[in-house]
């Protein structure tokens, strides 16, 4: 009953914003076509995977975006991207000379700024939640939530909260995600630090088979999450996150230390010793101009029911939970809009009991336009 009321309230909220946006559009005097901006990027990747057998492959990613300033307070954005239906990757493998490659709708949203410090978004958009150094303990970099989000920032405080669809069903209860995050950022004597906490509550997952989720049914795997004998999820997910990072300059070079910790508070008393995940690491340098560089390292461990596995880093340990290991990354700005980057997933262990070895190397050329 509560969930139905929440969905009804969200529907009314969406309609009110649509009316508000429409009224602003009609009152806007500028030429609409002059407000359009195009952007995009292209990435070429070589990838080596050492699992049961060695695999070499080349992949590409293309992203094309359009941003339209509807008026002084409202933007509309669209992004098309290569890749398939998987929510955790936009890569397209070069595998057959005779095949065409997919180009899909990656983002489509409105962004309304009713106040200077407040943004309301609706549709499908970039991940709205703060991540220390953009790490991917909870979220793969390609995840694009679908729903409504409110973002607020004033002085040192930031708040991000949202309502998202996980799986909409025409003849059954929907699986939803409610997320909230609060953080504090400041600079003290040229030392910048951020601390914060989040709660992500997934509903209607426990007791459902993989076939109840369109993005899992075709893969026939739970990405590390525990299933019972009938291949049904044994728990829901209520993820409580604590995160922080601190940046100082040493000999003029920025150095950042960061940590991210999550516990599934619902699974804690259901699946013993499988409810927590953490990531800890550092970053040196910053890629911001030709000739600049950075180096990142982190170690992470994700127990099987600490996180909803579908949305975690799709490359680390092959994706999902029930994994641990090291990640290293080096980036170098070759020229304007052109970056070289290489990543190493070293001594990753899949299945924390069996500890199956998994290694991965990526070499990227990135072009931004």
C-alpha positions in Angstrom: 0.0 0.0 0.0 2.8 2.5 0.9 4.7 1.7 -2.3 1.6 2.3 -4.4 1.1 5.6 -2.7 4.7 6.6 -3.4 4.3 5.7 -7.1 1.1 7.7 -7.3 2.8 10.7 -5.6 5.7 10.4 -8.1 3.3 10.3 -11.0 1.6 13.5 -9.8 5.0 15.1 -9.3 6.0 14.2 -12.8 2.8 15.7 -14.3 3.3 19.0 -12.3 6.8 19.4 -13.6 5.8 18.6 -17.2 3.2 21.4 -16.9 5.8 23.8 -15.4 8.3 23.0 -18.2 5.7 23.4 -20.9 4.8 26.9 -19.6 8.4 28.0 -19.4 9.0 26.8 -23.0 6.2 28.9 -24.3 7.5 32.0 -22.5 11.0 31.6 -23.6 12.0 34.3 -26.2 15.3 33.0 -27.5 15.7 31.0 -30.7 15.5 27.4 -29.5 17.9 26.1 -32.2 20.7 28.4 -30.9 20.6 26.6 -27.5 21.6 23.2 -28.8 25.0 21.8 -28.0 26.5 18.6 -29.4 29.2 16.5 -27.7 30.6 13.0 -27.7 33.6 10.7 -27.4 35.1 7.7 -29.0 37.1 5.0 -27.3 39.2 2.2 -28.9 40.2 -0.6 -26.5 42.4 -3.6 -26.6 41.5 -6.1 -23.9 43.2 -9.3 -22.5 41.3 -11.6 -20.1 42.9 -14.5 -18.3 40.2 -16.7 -16.8 39.8 -20.4 -17.8 41.4 -19.6 -21.2 43.2 -16.5 -22.5 41.1 -14.1 -24.5 42.2 -11.2 -26.7 39.7 -8.8 -28.1 39.3 -5.3 -29.5 36.3 -3.1 -28.6 34.9 0.3 -29.3 32.6 2.7 -27.6 30.9 5.7 -29.3 28.8 8.2 -27.4 26.9 11.1 -29.1 25.0 13.6 -27.0 22.6 16.5 -27.6 21.9 19.1 -24.9 19.1 21.7 -25.5 18.7 24.7 -23.2 14.9 25.0 -23.2 15.0 28.2 -21.1 17.1 29.7 -18.3 16.0 27.0 -15.8 15.4 23.9 -17.9 17.7 21.6 -20.1 16.8 18.5 -22.0 19.5 16.0 -22.8 19.8 13.0 -25.1 22.7 10.5 -25.4 23.1 7.7 -28.0 25.7 5.0 -27.3 27.1 1.8 -28.8 26.5 -1.5 -27.1 23.7 -3.9 -26.3 21.0 -4.3 -23.7 23.3 -4.9 -20.7 23.0 -2.1 -18.2 26.7 -2.4 -17.2 28.5 -1.9 -20.5 28.4 0.2 -23.6 31.3 -1.6 -25.4 30.9 -3.2 -28.8 33.3 -6.1 -29.6 34.8 -6.2 -33.0 33.9 -9.8 -33.8 32.5 -10.1 -37.4 33.2 -8.1 -40.5 29.7 -8.8 -41.8 27.7 -7.5 -38.7 26.5 -4.1 -38.1 26.8 -2.6 -34.5 24.1 -1.4 -32.2 23.5 2.2 -31.3 21.0 2.7 -28.5 19.4 5.4 -26.3 21.7 5.7 -23.3 20.2 8.9 -21.8 17.0 11.0 -22.2 16.1 13.4 -19.5 15.0 16.9 -18.4 16.9 18.9 -15.8 15.0 21.7 -14.0 16.7 24.2 -11.7 13.9 26.0 -9.8 16.5 27.4 -7.4 20.2 28.1 -7.8 21.2 25.2 -5.5 18.5 22.7 -6.6 18.3 20.4 -9.6 15.4 18.0 -10.4 16.0 15.4 -13.1 13.6 13.0 -14.7 14.1 10.2 -17.3 17.3 8.2 -17.9 20.5 10.0 -16.9 24.0 9.8 -15.5 24.5 8.3 -12.0 23.5 11.2 -9.7 25.3 9.9 -6.6 28.7 11.0 -5.4 31.5 8.3 -5.7 35.0 8.8 -4.2 37.3 9.5 -7.1 34.5 8.1 -9.4 35.3 4.5 -8.1 32.9 1.7 -8.9 32.3 -0.3 -5.8 28.5 0.0 -6.0 28.0 1.3 -9.5 29.6 0.5 -12.9 30.5 3.7 -14.8 28.0 2.8 -17.5 24.9 2.5 -15.2 22.2 5.0 -16.1 19.4 5.1 -13.6 15.8 5.6 -14.7 13.3 7.6 -12.7 13.4 10.9 -10.8 16.2 12.5 -8.8 16.7 15.6 -6.7 20.1 17.1 -6.2 20.8 19.9 -3.7 24.1 21.6 -2.9 24.6 24.7 -0.7 28.0 25.7 0.6 29.6 22.5 2.0 26.5 20.3 2.1 25.2 18.2 -0.8 22.1 15.9 -0.9 21.2 13.5 -3.7 18.0 11.5 -3.5 15.9 9.6 -6.0 13.2 7.1 -7.0 14.2 4.6 -9.7 12.6 1.7 -11.6 14.5 -1.6 -11.4 11.9 -3.7 -13.2 8.4 -2.5 -14.2 5.9 -5.3 -14.5 2.5 -4.9 -16.0 0.8 -7.7 -14.0 2.8 -7.9 -10.8 4.5 -5.6 -8.2 7.4 -3.5 -9.5 10.9 -3.8 -8.2 12.1 -0.4 -7.2 15.1 1.4 -5.9 14.9 4.3 -3.4 18.2 6.1 -2.9 19.3 8.9 -0.6 22.8 10.4 0.1 24.1 13.3 2.2 27.7 14.6 2.2 30.0 17.3 3.4 32.8 18.9 1.4 35.3 21.5 2.5 38.9 22.9 2.1 41.0 23.5 5.1 44.5 24.9 4.6 44.5 23.7 1.0 43.4 20.2 2.1 40.2 19.1 0.5 38.1 16.4 2.0 34.7 14.8 1.5 32.7 12.6 3.8 29.2 11.2 3.4 26.7 8.4 3.8 24.1 6.8 1.5 21.2 4.4 1.8 19.9 2.4 -1.2 16.8 0.4 -0.7 15.8 -2.2 -3.3 12.3 -3.7 -3.1 10.7 -6.9 -4.4 13.8 -8.9 -5.1 13.7 -11.6 -2.4 11.9 -14.7 -3.6 12.0 -13.7 -7.3 13.6 -15.9 -9.9 16.0 -14.5 -12.5 13.3 -14.6 -15.1 11.4 -11.8 -13.3 14.2 -9.4 -14.4 14.6 -8.8 -18.1 18.2 -7.8 -17.7 19.0 -11.1 -15.9 16.9 -13.6 -17.6 18.9 -13.7 -20.8 22.2 -14.1 -18.9 20.9 -16.7 -16.5 23.2 -15.6 -13.7 22.8 -13.5 -10.5 26.2 -11.7 -10.7 27.3 -13.3 -7.4 24.1 -12.8 -5.4 22.9 -15.8 -3.5 20.1 -17.9 -5.0 18.1 -20.7 -3.4 17.6 -24.2 -4.9 14.9 -22.8 -7.1 17.2 -20.1 -8.5 15.4 -17.4 -6.5 17.0 -14.5 -4.7 17.3 -15.2 -0.9 17.2 -11.6 0.2 16.3 -8.0 -0.6 19.0 -5.3 -0.6 19.2 -2.3 1.7 22.7 -1.0 1.3 24.1 1.5 3.8 27.2 3.2 2.5 29.9 5.3 4.3 32.5 7.0 2.1 35.3 9.6 2.2 38.2 11.1 0.4 41.0 13.6 1.2 43.3 15.4 -1.2 46.6 17.2 -0.4 49.3 18.5 -2.7 52.8 17.1 -2.4 55.5 18.9 -4.4 52.6 20.4 -6.4 51.1 17.0 -7.3 47.6 16.2 -5.9 47.4 13.1 -3.9 44.0 11.6 -2.9 43.2 8.9 -0.4 39.8 7.4 -0.4 37.6 4.7 1.2 34.1 3.3 0.5 32.3 0.8 2.8 28.8 -0.8 2.4 26.8 -3.2 4.4 23.5 -4.8 3.3 21.5 -4.3 6.6 18.7 -6.6 5.5 21.0 -9.5 4.7 22.9 -9.2 7.9 20.8 -11.6 9.9 19.8 -13.8 6.9 23.0 -14.7 5.1 25.9 -14.9 7.6 29.2 -13.2 6.7 28.1 -12.3 3.2 26.7 -8.8 3.8 29.6 -6.3 3.5 31.8 -4.7 0.8 34.7 -2.2 0.9 37.2 -0.4 -1.3 40.3 1.5 -0.2 42.9 3.2 -2.4 44.8 6.3 -3.6 45.2 8.5 -6.6 48.3 10.5 -7.6 48.3 13.3 -10.3 45.6 14.8 -12.4 44.9 14.5 -16.2 43.8 18.1 -17.1 46.1 19.2 -19.9 48.5 17.9 -22.5 51.3 16.0 -20.9 49.6 15.6 -17.6 49.1 12.1 -16.0 47.5 10.3 -13.1 47.9 6.9 -11.3 45.1 5.2 -9.4 45.1 2.1 -7.2 42.5 0.4 -5.1 41.8 -2.9 -3.3 38.2 -4.1 -2.9 36.3 -7.0 -1.5 32.6 -7.6 -2.2 30.8 -10.4 -0.3 28.0 -12.2 -2.2 25.0 -10.3 -0.7 26.6 -7.0 0.2 25.4 -5.3 -3.0 22.9 -5.9 -5.8 25.5 -7.5 -8.2 24.1 -6.4 -11.5 25.2 -2.8 -11.0 28.7 -3.3 -9.8 31.9 -2.9 -11.9 31.4 -5.2 -14.9 35.2 -5.6 -15.4 36.4 -6.3 -11.8 36.5 -10.0 -11.3 34.3 -10.4 -14.4 31.5 -8.4 -12.7 29.3 -8.8 -9.7 29.9 -9.7 -6.1 31.7 -12.6 -4.3 35.0 -11.2 -5.5 38.1 -9.5 -4.2 41.4 -8.2 -5.7 43.5 -5.2 -6.9 42.9 -2.5 -9.5 45.5 -0.2 -11.1 45.1 2.5 -13.7 47.4 4.9 -15.4 46.3 7.8 -17.6 48.2 10.3 -19.8 46.9 13.2 -21.8 48.6 12.9 -25.3 47.0 16.0 -26.8 43.9 18.1 -26.6 40.9 15.7 -26.5 43.2 12.7 -26.8 44.0 10.5 -23.8 45.9 7.2 -23.3 44.8 4.9 -20.4 45.6 1.4 -19.3 44.0 -0.6 -16.5 45.1 -3.8 -14.7 42.7 -6.0 -12.7 45.3 -8.1 -10.8 44.9 -11.1 -8.6 41.2 -10.9 -8.7 39.5 -13.8 -7.0 36.0 -14.9 -8.1 34.0 -17.0 -5.6 35.6 -16.1 -2.2 35.5 -19.8 -1.1 36.9 -21.4 -4.2 39.1 -18.3 -5.1 39.1 -18.7 -8.9 41.8 -16.6 -10.5 40.8 -13.8 -12.8 43.1 -11.3 -14.5 42.2 -8.5 -17.0 44.2 -5.8 -18.9 42.7 -2.9 -20.8 44.5 -0.5 -23.1 42.4 2.5 -24.2 42.7 5.4 -26.6 40.0 8.0 -25.8 39.0 10.9 -28.1 36.6 13.6 -26.8 34.9 16.0 -29.1 
